[in-house]
């Protein structure tokens, strides 16, 4: 019989350093990051069973519906499989080498991921705050609304391009050419990494809600809200990247 992972309690539980309550804003992304970390770190090996859904959901402070969406993503990526029966559950699959991982390692070789993510957050929250504080009206407001609509209507294959254009539009509307140039550079690096991980419909839906809230805050002139929504949005992307790139 295969034993479930993490059955020990207290400090002896090898999953404790990774599994922790997630923050409210990015529950799906951060839960996915944590379980990916379990797999990447080898804390749950190929052939082992993950803890029961109830335990995982309780430890991360998420609903079982959200957890099942996370597990479905992992199954779609060939990382886990669900088995029925008395000794069923979610089992970690052996991970063969892949050309995708080779390409990912090549791209990571010259990139400081944490520096890229931090710099991106600084630039993005700054741009959002500036746009809201200065106020957008007329053609500028219409341009931002159109960029948001393009992300909403984009087919999956075109989503990343439209997402990039929305964020670049916000950077341009901040009124700082220097900020725009630096954001374009850091976004290029970010997209190089994002292209190595799957597009997740659940994550894109969440991002779209954040995009809408962001644009509303900017057009309402609420700089504090715009910065906070953008910060949370950047943290969600960072959580996904850390999970897949670790």
N, C-alpha and C positions, 0 to 999 in steps of 0.2 A: 504494500500500500504506500502511495506517495504521501509524504507529510506536507502539511501546509506550512508556508513560511511564517516566521515571526510569531511562533506560539509561546515563546518565553515571555516573561513579564519584566517590568522595570528596566533597569539599565542593561540587562542581558538580552533584551529584545533588539536584534540587529537592525530592525526597521525604524526604530525610534529616531535616529538622527535625520531621517529623510521625511517620514510621514508626520505632518503637523497640520494644525488648522489653517486653512487658506483664508485669504482676505476676501471680503464680500464682492469686490468689484470684478475679479477675474477668476471665479471659482473653477470653471472648466479648464482654462489654460494652466492655472497653477496646480490643479490636481493632475493634469496630464504630465506636467513637468515633474512632479514628485514620483509618479509611477515609472516614468521613463528613467528617472535617476536610479530607482531601485534596479531596473534591468541593466542599465549601462554600468552601474557599479558592481553588478554581479551579486547583489544582496539577495536576489531571488534568481536562482540558476535555471537553465533550461531543464524542463521536466518537472520543476517544482510548481506547486500550486500557490497562487496569491492568497492572502487572507480573504475570508468571506466578505461578500459585498457589504453586509451590515457593519463589520469591523472597519473596513476601509472608509466607508462613508462617515462613520462616527469619528474616526481619527482625523479625517481631513475637514470635518464640519461641512459636508456637502450632502445634497439629497442623493438618494439611490438612483434617481432618474439621471442626474448629471453624471454620476459614476458610471452608469451603463453606457452613456454616450462616450465617455473616455475609453472604456474597455472596448467599445465597438471600433473606435479609431485604431487602437492598438491591434485588434484582430485584423482589421483591414490592411494594416501594415505588415502582417505576418509575424507579429511579435508575441501574441498570445492566442490561445484558442479556448473556447468554452466546451466543456464536456458534461454530459448529463449522467444521471444515475447516482447510486449511493455514494460513490467516491468521486463525484463530479466536482465542477468548479471551473475557475479560470486558471489555465496552466500556461506557464512561460515556455515558448518554443525555442529550440536551438537556433542560434543566429549564424547563418553561413556568411562568408565574406561576400561583398558585393562591389560592383564597379561604382555604384553610387557612393558608397562609403569611402572608396579610394579618391573619388573626385572631391568629396567633402573635406577629407584630410588635406588634399592639395590646396583647396581654397583657404582653409583655416591656417595653413602654415605661415602666411604673411599677415595675419589679421589679429589684432588684440580685440577680441570680441567684447569684453567688458568695457573697454575704453570706447569702442564704437557705440555700444548701447547707452552709456552714460552721456556721451557727447550728443547723440541723437536726442535724448530726452531733454537736455538743456536747450538745444536749438528749437525743438518742437514746442515745448512749453513756453519758451520765450516768444516765439512767433505767434502762438495763440493768444497770449496775453497782450502783446502789442496790437494785434488786429482788433481785439475787443476794446482795448483802452482808447485807441484812436477812433474807432467807429468805422464801419463800412456801410456805404450807401451807394445807390445808383448802380452804375456798371460794375463796380467792385463787388457789391453784394450779389448782383446777378451772376457774376462769374463764379463766386464761391458756391452759390446754390446749384449752378449748372455742373460744377465739378462733383458735388455730392450726388446729384441725380445720375451722373455717368457711372459712379460706383454702384449705385443701386440697380441700374439696368444692365450692368456688364455681365456677359456670360462668364462662367468660371475661368475659362482659359485666358480671358482678357482682364480679369479682376485686378491682378497685381499691378498692371500698367495704370489702370484707372485710379487705384488706391494711391500709387506714387504721384500721379498728377494732382490729386486732391491735396496731398500734403505739400507738394511743391507750390501749388497755387496759394496755399495759406502762407508759406514762407515768403513768396513774392509780395503778397498783399501786406506783409508786415512793414514794408517801406524801407527795409535794410538790404541793399544789394550784397553786402558782405555776408549777412546771415544766409541769404538765399544761395550764394555760391558754396558756402561751407555745408549747408544742408544738402545740396545736390550731390556733393562729394560723399558725404557720410551715407546718404540714401543709396548711392551706387554700391557701396560696400555692403550695406544691409541687404540689398536685393540679391547680391551675389550669394549671400548665405541663405536667404529665404528661398531661393531657387532650388536649394538642395533638400528642402523639407516639403512634405505634402501640403497642398491646399486643403484645409479642413472646413467643411461647410459649417459646422457648428461654430467654429472660431470666426468665420467670415460673417455669419449672422450677428454674432456678438460685436464684432468690430463695426458693423454697419450701424447698430444702435448707438455705439459710442461716437461714430462720425456724425450722426444726426444730432445728438446732444451737443457735440462740440460746435457745429455750425450754428445751432440755435443760440448757444451761449455767446459766441462771437457776434452774431447779428443783434443780440440783445444788449451788447456792450458790457457784459458781465465778465470782466477780466479774470477774476478769481475762479469763477466756475469754469471758464475756458481752460485755464492752466490746469485745474484739477482733473477735468475730463481727459485732457491730453496726457497728463502724467499717468493716469490709470491706463489709458490706451497703450502708451509706450511700455508700461510694465507688463501688459498682457503679451505683447510681442516678444519682450525679453524672456518671459517665462517659457514660451514655446521654443524659442531658440536655445535657451539653456538646456531644456529637456532633450531636444533632438541632437544638439551639438556636443553635449557633454561627453 
